[in-house]
Amino acid sequence: QLRRALVDLGPSFIKAGQVLASRPDIVREDYMNELCTLQDDVPPFPDDEAFAIIEAELGKPMGAAFKSISKSPVAAASLGQVYRAVLRDNGADVAVKVQRPGVKPLVLADLVIFRALAGLVTPLALRRLGCNAELIVDEFGEKLLEELDYTLEARNARDFRRNFEGDPTVKIPWVRDDLSGKRVLTMEWIDGMRCTDPAAIVASGIDVDAFIRGGVVSGLRQLLEFGLFHGDPHPGNIFALRDGRIAYVDFGNVAELSARNKQTLVRRRRDEGEFSSSSSGFEVRPSVVRKKEKTHTTSSFPLSLSLSFSLNLSLHPLQKLRSTPSSTPSTRTTTAWPATSSTSASSPPGPTSRRWSPRWSRSGRTRSGGRCRTSTSGR
C-alpha cells in the first residue's frame, strides 16, 4: 500500500521511497524490499511521448540517429525511463534515457510541501534525533533538481570514466554527447546482471568474492582517492558483467568529498583499526580529475558515508547465495527504421550547510554564476 501510494503521489515521493529503500537502519526489511521495486519498476509514461521528446532534443527523426529502438522501456524510474537502441552510424548498442514530461513543475511543488512538513517536524527531530529535517529536505531537493538536467549526468559519467580508466575491475559506460540533451541521455548499453538479481549473478559462474571485493575497493577509491563518488549506488544501478567486472550506471546523483574530509575519514578508520590505505591498494590524494570551475556538489562528511553503506547493502545479498538457478533473461521487441540521413556523430570516446534554491548549488557557484546561501544553523 505504501509503494502504491508513493507512485500515485508522483516523482518526488517515488524518489523519497527510493532513498528509504536504502536505509535498513530506519526501515523494516519487508517495507524496504517492497520499496526497492521503485528503483527501476515504476509505471512508465506513454512511448509516443517519450519518442517525441527524443526527436525534440536531438533535432532530427529518431531513424536518423538509431537503426532500431525498443518499443517499450526496459526500465522506468521516478524521473525517466530507459530504452535500448542501436546506433545508425556504428551499430553500437546504447541505452536512451528519457525524462518524464512535465516533471520539473511537479518536483518543485512537491519540494514546497516537503519543506513545509519538515518545518513542522524539525523541533521534534532536533530533540529526539539531533538533526534538522529542513536541512535534509534542502539537500534532497537540491540533488533531485540536479538529476533533472541530463547534461550534468553526462559530465559526471565522463569524469567517472576518466577516473577509472585502466581499472580492470570497473566498467563505466561512454556517453554520446551529440545524441544527448537536457532531457535525453544516450550512453553505452551495459550488458550485465543487476545486483537486484543475485541468483543470476551466482549462477553465471562469476567469482562472487572477487566481485564483492572489486565493488568495495571501487567504492573506497571514489571516497578516498578521487573524492568524487556515486551518490545513489543502489542495487538497480550496479551491474555484474560476465567477465567479473562491476559496472555503474545512473550518474545523476554525484557528489564531491573535500580533501580535508577524506583525510578525516581515513584517520577515523585507522584509529578504529578498520583498514589502512596502503593495504587496501589505493592512495589518498588531493584530487584526480578536477577543473578550475567546481562542477559537482560538495558533500558534507556524514553524507559521504552513504556510499560505503549503500555498496554494502547492494552487494550483501550475493554473500548469501552460492548455488541458485539463473533467471531467464527477458526479451524486448524493437522497432527498426530505414536509413534516412546519416549522422555526423563520431565514435564514442572510448561543517557548513547550504540552503536549497532552484538557482543555487551547494558547490558555491552555479553554471550561470549565481551564488548560494550558507547557513551554520541546525548542524
C-alpha positions as CSV (number, residue, x, y, z in Angstrom):
1,Q,0.0,0.0,0.0
2,L,2.8,2.4,0.8
3,R,4.6,1.7,-2.5
4,R,1.4,2.3,-4.5
5,A,0.7,5.5,-2.5
6,L,4.1,6.8,-3.3
7,V,3.7,6.0,-7.0
8,D,0.3,7.8,-7.1
9,L,1.7,10.9,-5.4
10,G,4.4,11.4,-8.1
11,P,8.1,11.5,-8.9
12,S,9.4,13.3,-5.8
13,F,7.6,10.8,-3.5
14,I,8.9,7.9,-5.5
15,K,12.4,9.3,-5.2
16,A,11.9,9.6,-1.4
17,G,10.8,5.9,-1.4
18,Q,14.0,5.0,-3.2
19,V,16.0,6.7,-0.6
20,L,14.2,4.9,2.2
21,A,14.8,1.6,0.4
22,S,18.5,2.0,1.0
23,R,18.1,2.7,4.8
24,P,17.6,-0.6,6.7
25,D,18.6,1.3,9.8
26,I,15.3,3.1,9.8
27,V,13.0,1.0,7.6
28,R,11.8,-2.5,8.3
29,E,13.0,-5.3,6.0
30,D,9.6,-6.1,4.5
31,Y,9.0,-2.4,3.7
32,M,12.5,-2.0,2.3
33,N,12.1,-5.0,0.0
34,E,8.8,-3.5,-1.4
35,L,10.3,0.0,-1.8
36,C,13.2,-1.5,-3.7
37,T,10.9,-2.0,-6.7
38,L,10.6,1.8,-7.0
39,Q,14.3,1.8,-8.2
40,D,13.5,0.5,-11.7
41,D,9.9,-0.8,-11.8
42,V,7.7,2.3,-11.8
43,P,4.7,2.6,-14.2
44,P,6.1,4.2,-17.4
45,F,4.7,7.1,-19.3
46,P,3.4,6.6,-22.9
47,D,6.1,5.6,-25.5
48,D,4.8,8.1,-28.1
49,E,5.5,11.0,-25.6
50,A,9.0,9.6,-25.0
51,F,9.8,9.3,-28.7
52,A,8.5,12.9,-29.3
53,I,10.9,14.1,-26.5
54,I,13.8,12.2,-28.1
55,E,13.2,13.8,-31.5
56,A,12.8,17.3,-30.0
57,E,16.0,17.1,-28.0
58,L,18.0,15.6,-30.9
59,G,16.5,17.9,-33.5
60,K,16.2,15.1,-36.0
61,P,14.0,12.0,-36.6
62,M,14.9,9.0,-34.5
63,G,15.5,7.0,-37.6
64,A,18.4,9.3,-38.4
65,A,20.1,8.5,-35.1
66,F,19.1,5.0,-34.3
67,K,18.8,1.9,-36.5
68,S,16.3,0.4,-34.0
69,I,14.8,1.1,-30.6
70,S,12.8,-1.0,-28.2
71,K,9.0,-0.4,-28.4
72,S,8.7,-0.3,-24.7
73,P,11.1,0.9,-21.9
74,V,13.4,-1.7,-20.4
75,A,13.3,0.2,-17.1
76,A,11.2,3.0,-15.6
77,A,12.0,5.1,-12.5
78,S,10.8,8.2,-10.8
79,L,12.2,10.8,-13.2
80,G,12.5,8.9,-16.5
81,Q,12.6,5.7,-18.4
82,V,15.2,3.8,-20.5
83,Y,15.0,2.3,-24.0
84,R,17.5,0.1,-25.7
85,A,18.6,1.2,-29.2
86,V,21.2,0.5,-31.9
87,L,23.1,3.5,-33.3
88,R,22.7,4.2,-37.0
89,D,26.3,5.2,-37.6
90,N,28.3,2.4,-36.0
91,G,25.8,-0.2,-34.8
92,A,26.7,0.1,-31.1
93,D,24.0,-0.8,-28.6
94,V,23.0,2.1,-26.4
95,A,20.7,3.0,-23.6
96,V,18.5,6.0,-24.3
97,K,17.3,7.7,-21.1
98,V,14.2,9.9,-21.5
99,Q,12.9,12.3,-18.8
100,R,9.2,12.2,-17.9
101,P,7.3,15.1,-19.5
102,G,6.4,18.0,-17.2
103,V,8.3,16.5,-14.3
104,K,10.1,19.7,-13.1
105,P,6.9,21.7,-12.1
106,L,5.7,18.6,-10.1
107,V,9.0,18.3,-8.4
108,L,9.1,21.9,-7.4
109,A,5.6,21.8,-6.0
110,D,6.4,18.6,-4.1
111,L,9.5,20.2,-2.6
112,V,7.5,23.1,-1.2
113,I,5.2,20.5,0.5
114,F,8.3,18.6,1.9
115,R,9.8,21.8,3.2
116,A,6.6,22.8,5.0
117,L,6.3,19.4,6.6
118,A,9.9,19.5,7.5
119,G,9.4,22.8,9.3
120,L,6.7,21.1,11.5
121,V,8.8,18.1,12.5
122,T,12.2,19.8,12.9
123,P,11.7,20.8,16.6
124,L,10.9,17.1,17.4
125,A,13.8,15.8,15.2
126,L,16.3,18.1,16.9
127,R,15.2,16.9,20.3
128,R,14.9,13.2,19.5
129,L,17.5,12.7,16.7
130,G,19.7,15.7,16.8
131,C,19.1,16.5,13.1
132,N,17.3,19.3,11.2
133,A,14.7,18.0,8.9
134,E,14.6,21.2,6.9
135,L,18.3,20.8,6.0
136,I,17.7,17.2,5.0
137,V,14.9,18.3,2.6
138,D,17.1,21.1,1.3
139,E,19.8,18.6,0.3
140,F,17.3,16.1,-1.0
141,G,15.7,18.9,-3.2
142,E,19.0,20.1,-4.5
143,K,20.1,16.7,-5.6
144,L,16.7,16.0,-7.1
145,L,16.9,19.1,-9.3
146,E,20.4,18.3,-10.4
147,E,19.1,15.0,-11.7
148,L,16.7,16.8,-14.0
149,D,19.5,18.1,-16.1
150,Y,20.9,15.2,-18.1
151,T,23.8,17.3,-19.4
152,L,25.1,17.2,-15.8
153,E,24.7,13.5,-15.7
154,A,26.7,13.2,-18.9
155,R,29.5,15.2,-17.5
156,N,29.5,13.1,-14.3
157,A,29.8,9.9,-16.3
158,R,32.7,11.4,-18.3
159,D,34.5,12.2,-15.0
160,F,33.9,8.7,-13.6
161,R,35.2,7.2,-16.9
162,R,38.4,9.2,-16.7
163,N,38.9,8.3,-13.0
164,F,38.5,4.6,-13.6
165,E,40.4,4.5,-16.9
166,G,42.7,1.5,-16.8
167,D,41.0,-0.2,-13.8
168,P,40.4,-3.9,-14.9
169,T,37.7,-4.4,-12.3
170,V,35.3,-1.4,-13.1
171,K,33.3,-0.6,-16.2
172,I,31.9,3.0,-16.8
173,P,29.8,3.5,-19.9
174,W,30.7,6.1,-22.5
175,V,28.3,8.9,-23.4
176,R,27.3,10.2,-26.8
177,D,27.1,13.9,-26.3
178,D,25.8,14.6,-29.8
179,L,22.8,12.4,-29.1
180,S,22.1,13.8,-25.6
181,G,20.5,16.9,-24.2
182,K,18.8,18.2,-21.0
183,R,16.0,15.6,-21.3
184,V,17.7,12.8,-23.2
185,L,20.9,10.9,-22.5
186,T,22.4,8.3,-24.8
187,M,25.1,6.1,-23.4
188,E,26.7,2.7,-23.8
189,W,24.5,-0.2,-23.2
190,I,25.7,-2.3,-20.2
191,D,25.1,-6.0,-20.9
192,G,25.2,-7.4,-17.5
193,M,23.2,-8.6,-14.5
194,R,21.8,-6.2,-11.9
195,C,22.6,-6.7,-8.3
196,T,18.8,-6.9,-7.8
197,D,19.2,-10.4,-9.2
198,P,21.9,-12.0,-7.1
199,A,20.8,-15.5,-8.0
200,A,21.6,-14.9,-11.7
201,I,25.0,-13.5,-10.8
202,V,25.9,-16.6,-8.8
203,A,24.6,-18.9,-11.5
204,S,26.6,-17.2,-14.2
205,G,29.8,-18.5,-12.6
206,I,31.3,-15.2,-11.6
207,D,33.7,-15.3,-8.8
208,V,31.4,-13.7,-6.2
209,D,34.1,-13.0,-3.6
210,A,36.3,-11.2,-6.2
211,F,33.2,-9.2,-7.5
212,I,32.3,-8.1,-4.0
213,R,35.9,-7.1,-3.3
214,G,36.0,-5.1,-6.5
215,G,32.8,-3.3,-5.5
216,V,34.2,-2.4,-2.1
217,V,37.6,-1.2,-3.5
218,S,35.9,0.9,-6.2
219,G,33.8,2.5,-3.5
220,L,36.8,3.3,-1.4
221,R,38.6,4.7,-4.4
222,Q,35.7,7.0,-5.1
223,L,35.7,8.3,-1.5
224,L,39.4,8.4,-0.6
225,E,41.3,8.7,-3.9
226,F,39.1,10.6,-6.3
227,G,36.9,12.5,-3.8
228,L,34.1,12.1,-6.4
229,F,31.5,9.4,-5.5
230,H,28.3,7.9,-6.8
231,G,25.5,9.2,-4.6
232,D,23.0,6.6,-5.5
233,P,24.7,3.1,-5.7
234,H,21.6,1.1,-5.0
235,P,21.3,-2.5,-6.5
236,G,19.5,-1.3,-9.6
237,N,22.4,1.0,-10.5
238,I,25.1,-1.7,-10.2
239,F,25.7,-4.4,-12.7
240,A,27.9,-7.5,-12.7
241,L,29.5,-8.2,-16.1
242,R,30.1,-11.7,-17.2
243,D,33.9,-11.1,-17.1
244,G,33.6,-10.3,-13.4
245,R,33.8,-6.5,-13.6
246,I,31.4,-4.2,-11.7
247,A,29.6,-1.6,-13.8
248,Y,28.0,1.6,-12.6
249,V,25.1,3.5,-14.3
250,D,22.9,6.5,-13.4
251,F,25.3,9.3,-12.6
252,G,22.6,11.9,-11.9
253,N,23.4,12.0,-8.2
254,V,27.1,12.5,-7.8
255,A,28.9,14.5,-5.0
256,E,32.4,15.6,-4.1
257,L,34.3,14.9,-0.9
258,S,36.8,17.5,0.1
259,A,40.4,16.6,0.7
260,R,40.0,17.5,4.4
261,N,37.1,15.2,4.9
262,K,38.9,12.4,3.0
263,Q,41.8,12.7,5.5
264,T,39.4,12.8,8.4
265,L,37.7,9.6,7.2
266,V,41.0,7.8,6.8
267,R,42.2,8.9,10.2
268,R,39.0,7.8,11.9
269,R,39.0,4.4,10.2
270,R,42.7,3.9,11.0
271,D,42.1,4.8,14.7
272,E,39.3,2.2,14.8
273,G,41.7,-0.3,13.2
274,E,39.4,-1.0,10.2
275,F,41.9,-0.5,7.3
276,S,44.9,1.3,6.1
277,S,45.1,2.9,2.7
278,S,48.3,1.1,1.8
279,S,46.9,-2.3,2.5
280,S,43.8,-1.6,0.5
281,G,45.6,-0.9,-2.7
282,F,44.9,2.8,-3.2
283,E,46.3,6.1,-2.0
284,V,44.6,9.1,-0.6
285,R,45.4,12.2,-2.7
286,P,44.0,15.7,-3.0
287,S,42.2,15.2,-6.3
288,V,42.3,13.3,-9.6
289,V,40.0,14.9,-12.2
290,R,39.3,18.5,-11.2
291,K,38.7,21.6,-13.2
292,K,39.1,25.2,-12.1
293,E,35.4,25.5,-12.1
294,K,33.7,23.4,-9.4
295,T,31.2,21.2,-11.2
296,H,29.9,18.9,-8.5
297,T,28.1,19.2,-5.2
298,T,30.5,19.3,-2.3
299,S,29.2,16.8,0.2
300,S,29.1,17.1,4.0
301,F,31.2,14.5,5.7
302,P,28.3,12.3,7.1
303,L,26.6,12.1,3.7
304,S,29.8,10.7,2.2
305,L,29.4,7.6,4.3
306,S,26.3,6.7,2.4
307,L,28.4,5.4,-0.5
308,S,30.1,2.7,1.6
309,F,26.7,1.9,3.3
310,S,24.8,1.6,0.0
311,L,27.5,-0.5,-1.6
312,N,27.4,-2.9,1.3
313,L,23.6,-3.1,1.0
314,S,23.9,-3.7,-2.8
315,L,26.4,-6.5,-2.6
316,H,25.3,-8.2,0.6
317,P,22.7,-10.5,-1.0
318,L,25.5,-12.1,-3.0
319,Q,27.1,-13.3,0.2
320,K,24.1,-15.4,1.0
321,L,23.8,-17.1,-2.4
322,R,26.1,-19.7,-3.7
323,S,24.2,-22.1,-5.9
324,T,20.9,-20.7,-7.2
325,P,19.5,-21.4,-10.7
326,S,19.9,-18.5,-13.0
327,S,16.9,-16.4,-14.2
328,T,15.7,-16.5,-17.7
329,P,16.5,-13.1,-19.3
330,S,13.5,-11.2,-20.5
331,T,13.1,-10.3,-24.2
332,R,12.2,-7.0,-25.7
333,T,10.7,-6.1,-29.1
334,T,12.3,-3.5,-31.2
335,T,11.3,-1.2,-34.0
336,A,13.6,-0.8,-37.0
337,W,13.7,2.1,-39.4
338,P,15.1,2.5,-42.9
339,A,18.1,4.8,-43.2
340,T,17.0,8.4,-43.6
341,S,20.1,10.6,-43.2
342,S,23.4,9.7,-41.8
343,T,24.6,11.4,-38.7
344,S,28.0,13.1,-38.4
345,A,28.4,11.6,-35.0
346,S,31.9,10.3,-34.2
347,S,32.5,7.0,-32.5
348,P,32.1,7.1,-28.7
349,P,35.1,8.2,-26.8
350,G,36.0,5.4,-25.7
351,P,30.6,21.6,8.7
352,T,28.7,24.3,6.7
353,S,25.2,23.6,5.4
354,R,23.6,25.3,2.4
355,R,20.0,26.1,1.9
356,W,18.5,24.8,-1.3
357,S,17.1,27.0,-4.0
358,P,16.5,26.1,-7.7
359,R,19.0,28.7,-8.7
360,W,21.8,27.7,-6.4
361,S,24.2,24.9,-6.0
362,R,25.9,23.7,-2.8
363,S,29.3,23.9,-4.6
364,G,29.0,27.7,-4.1
365,R,28.6,28.7,-7.8
366,T,26.2,27.6,-10.4
367,R,27.0,27.5,-14.1
368,S,25.2,30.8,-14.6
369,G,27.4,32.4,-11.9
370,G,24.8,32.5,-9.1
371,R,25.9,32.3,-5.5
372,C,24.5,30.1,-2.9
373,R,23.4,31.0,0.6
374,T,25.1,29.3,3.5
375,S,23.9,28.6,7.0
376,T,25.5,27.0,10.0
377,S,22.3,26.5,11.9
378,G,20.8,23.1,12.6
379,R,24.1,21.2,12.5
